[in-house]
Amino acid sequence: MAILQKAALRKHLKTEPLAGVYLLYGPETYLRGLAAKTIADFAIKNSELREFNEAVFSLNDVPLVEALASAEQLPIGDERRVITITEFFLSGNPHRSSLKDNAGEVLEQYLGNPSDSSVVVFVADEFDRRLKLSKLFQKTAITVEFKPLTTGEVGKWVHMKLRESGAEADERTINRIVGLVGDDAGKLEIEIQKLATAALPETVITPDLVERLVKHTRIHSNFELTDHLVAGRREAAIAAMRKILDDGAEPLMLLGLLSYNFRQLFIAKELMNKGFDRGQVVSEMGLRGRPDRLLAAARRADQARLERVLKRIAETDLAIKTSVGTPRLQIEMLVCELSLA
């Protein structure tokens, strides 16, 4: 079965019966999560018993075997149940993989004979298509890849969100929003909602308003690079680094942001090792917004490796400030080294 793209999933949901298993993966995390919610809505829409027949399991908290056992349960007074499984890692690296103990065997059995009364949605943070189970997913499930929005898709997304918010902007202003925020659909929606509210009682978003309210998210939101480094995704890390630098970030600024992110990971990991639960870590560190990605990366990371990374960042900082090679070359060497560590 071919891997679908976003548009093909929309067509499938509107024109075809629901499948028993879906797997959603790819770097566009906002649309990936939105798709999981949309599948659930299609599966049990208008149900008065939805709360009894819908469950979401994070594999950071619950073993995969337990989540799949829930899918085998019969729905209560309804046609089907919906089980969404998040933080799913199908990786060749056993330290990152969600397939602990006998989970791989249980998953293979379920994919071979899924429940007729459940729709199971896997939201994968990593999906290595070379693995045997990945090939089984592609054969038995609806597998959908969520790539970053293309240039054309970004423009359409912004126009759609402007209409939904009751606001408008000319092409120059839209291009500036995209230039500052980037192609992340979730961040774009947040910024558009903020701009539409700030423009009231007018409906027109002006370039001046954009400059005053929209931070340069493309430069400052570099956790994607940090996440790739923690996970050992070398090619993705190098591509993310080059994109940030090509978008105008100064190498020393990027190094400072990497240092900040890895210090946050180190602190979170230290607290987890002391037995702090999620809520306590969030409270102790004063984390705001959506810290799930940082916490998930901290869980996967090795504390000794985080210490080594912080030491190498400090050494690179010194090398840049003492003119040992160009700043960009120093950053490129660091990212290549850390992605292999």
N, C-alpha and C positions, 0 to 999 in steps of 0.2 A: 504494500500500500504506500503510495507516494506521500512525502511530507508536504503538508498544506502550508500556505501562507495565510495571513490575517483575512484577506478578502474571501478566500475560499472557505474559511471557517464560517463566516457570516452567511454565505450562500448555503452551506451544508445545514446550518441550524434552521434556516427558513424553509428549506425545500426537502430535507431528508429526515428519516427517523433518527432519534438520538442513538448514539453508540453506547456500548457498555463501559468503555474505557477511553479516556482522552489523556494525552500527554502534551503539556504546553511548556515550551522552553525557548530560550533566546534572551538577548540582552535588554529588550524593551520590556522592562519589568512591570511598568504601569499598565500597559495594554494587555500583558499576559494575565495579570491579576483581574483586570476588568473582564477578560474573556472567561475566566473561571467562574466569576459571578454570573455572567450572562448564561453560561451553560446551566448553572444551577437554577436560574430563573426559568429557563425553558423547560427544565426537567420537572419542576414542582410549582410552576406559576399558578396563582389563584388557589393554592392549597391552604385550607384552614388549619392543617396539621403540620405545616412546614417545620416548625421548631422541633417536632419529634422525628422528622425524617431527613434532617440535614445535619451534617457534622463536618467540622473542619479539624484536621489533625496536623500539627506541626511536628515533623520528625526530629526537631530539636528537643521535643518534650515527650514524644510517644514513639515506641518502636513501630516499624513498618508492619510487623506481623499483627500488632493490635489494631492498627488502622484498617488492614485488610479484613480482619475478623469482623469489624463493624459493617463492612460491605456485604458480608454474608447474612446479616440479620434481615428479617423480613420487615417491610415498611408497616407503619401503624395506620390503618384506615386509609391508605392511599396506594397509588399504583407503583410508586418507586421511591427509593431513598437516593440521596446525593451525598457522596463522600468526597471531600476535597482534601488532598494530601499535599502539604507545602514543605518547603525546605528539603526537597527530594534531590539527592545527588547520585546520579548514575555515572560513576567515575572509575577509571582504571586504577586510581590511587586508593588503596584500602583504607587509608586514614581519613579520606574525604567521603568515601562511598556510604550510602545509606543501607547497604546490604550487609548488615552485621549478622553474625551467627548463621542461622538457617533462613534468613529473610529472602535471600536470592531464590532458594527452592520454593518457598511459599509464594513469592511473586510470580515465578514461572508457572506454577500450578494455577494461580488465579487468572493469569493472562490466557492460559489455555482453556479455561472454563469459567469465565466471569459470571457473576450472579445476574439472572434475568431481571431482578427487581431492584438493581442498583446502578447508578451512574457514578463511576469513580473518575475523578479529575486529578491527575498528577501535575503539580506545578514544579517544574524541575529547575533548580539553580545551576545544575551541570548535567549535560547529556552527551556522553561520549558515544557517538554513533558507530564506533568500531566494535563495541562490546556485543556479546551474544544476546544479552537481554535487551539491548537497544534495538537490535535487529528484530527481536520478537515483538517489541512495542510497535515498530514500524509495520510489522506484518498483521498484528491483531488489533491495534488501537488506532484512533484518529490522532495522529501526531502533527502538531502545529508549531512552526518556528516563528518567533517574534523578533524579526530583525529590527535594527534602528530605522526610524522613519526616513524615507528618501527625501530629497529636497522638495519634490513635488508634493509628497504626502504631508510634510511639515506645514507647507502653506495652506493646504486644504484643512488640516487639523486646526490651525489657528483661526481660519475663517469660520469654521463650524463652531468653535468655542466662543468666538466673538458673538455670533448670532444667538447662541444659547444664553449668553449673559446679557443680551440686549444692548451690546456695544458695537462700535464700528471703528475701523482704522484704515488709512490708505496703505498702499503697498510699501511705501517707504518706511512707514511706522512698523508694519508687520515684519519687514526684513530686519529692522533694528531689534525688535523683540527676539527674533530667532537668532540674530547675531550675538546677542547678550546671553540668552538662555541655552541655546543649543537645540538638539533634536529630541530631548527627553520629553515625552508626551505629558507625563505627570507634572513635571516642573513648569512646562508651558501652561497647563491648565491653571495651576496655582497663581502664576504671574498674571494671566489674563483676568482671573476673578478679582485679583487685587487691583489691577488697573481699572477694570470696569466699575468697581465700587468707588475708587478714588475720583473717577471722572464725573460721578453724579453731582448735580442733576442733569448734566450733559450726557450725551451718548457717545461722543467722539473721543477716542484716545489719541492724544497728541504726542509727537516726538519728545517734547519737553517733559511730559508726564512720565514717559518711559525712562528717560535719562535720570529723572529724580527718584523713581521708585524701584527700578529693576536693577538688581545687583548683577555683576558679571559672573553669572552662574557657570558659564563654560570654563572659566579659569578656576573659580573657587571650589567647585564641586568635583573633587578629584578622587572621591572614595572608590570609584570604579577601578582606577589604577591600583589603589591599595588592595582592593579585593582580589584583583588578578594576581598581584604579587604574593599575597597570602596563599592563594590556591595553586600557585605554581604554573599559571597559564602564561607561558613566556611570550608567545606571539601576540596574544591579546594585550598583555601588559605593555609591550613595545609599541603596539598600534595606539593604545590609549595615551601613552606618554607623548608620542609624536603629534597626536591630534591636539593635545593640550598646549604643547609648545608652538605648534603651527598656528594655533588660534591666538597667539600673542602673549602667552604667559612667560614671565621671566624665569629662567632656570632656578635662580635662588629662591623665588617665591614658591615654585613648585616643590623644591626641596623642603622648604619650611612647612608646607602643607602635608607633605609625606611624613615629616617628623611629627607633626601634630597628630595625624591619624594613627601612626604606629605607637605613639605614647598612649593614646586613648585605648588602643587594642591591648597594650601591655597592662594598663591599669585594670581594664575589664577582665582580662585573663587572670590577673592576680586575685581579684575579688572572687571570681568563680572558683578558683582553686581553694579559696578559704571557705567555700560553701555558701556563698551569697547566691540567692535565687535571682531571677530576672528583675523583679520589682526592686529588690535591694540594690542591685547593680545600677539600675537606672536612677534610683534616688541618690545613691552615694556619689555618682559621677555627675549628677545634675543634667542628664541627657534629655534633650528636648526633641520634638518632632517625631520622626519614625526611626528609632534606633535599632530596628530588627536586623538590618544588614550588618551594622557594626558588631552587634552581639553574636550573630551567626558566624562572622569571620573570626571573632575572638574565640569562640568555642572550637573552631577547627584548628586554630593556630597553636604552635608549640611555644611555650614561654621562653625557653632558652633561645629559640630562633628569633623571637621578637627582640630579645636583648642584643643579639648579634646584629640584627638589622639596624637598631638604634645606634649602635656603635659605628656601623658603616656609614650611616647618614651623617653622623658627626664628623667622620673622617672626610667625607665628600664635601661637606660645608667648609672645612678648613682648606681643602685642596682648591676649591673655587675661589676662596678669599685670598689665597696666596698665589693665584694665577698658575696653577699646575694644570695646563691644558685649558681648552675653552670650557666655559660653564656648561654649554649644551653637551659637549663630549663627556664631561664628568657625570652628568645626569644619565646619559645613555649607557655609559659603562655601569653605573650603579644599578639601573633597572635591569639590565641584562644579567648582572651578577645575582641580584636578589630574586629574580624569577627562576633561577636555577638552584637557589639555596635550599 
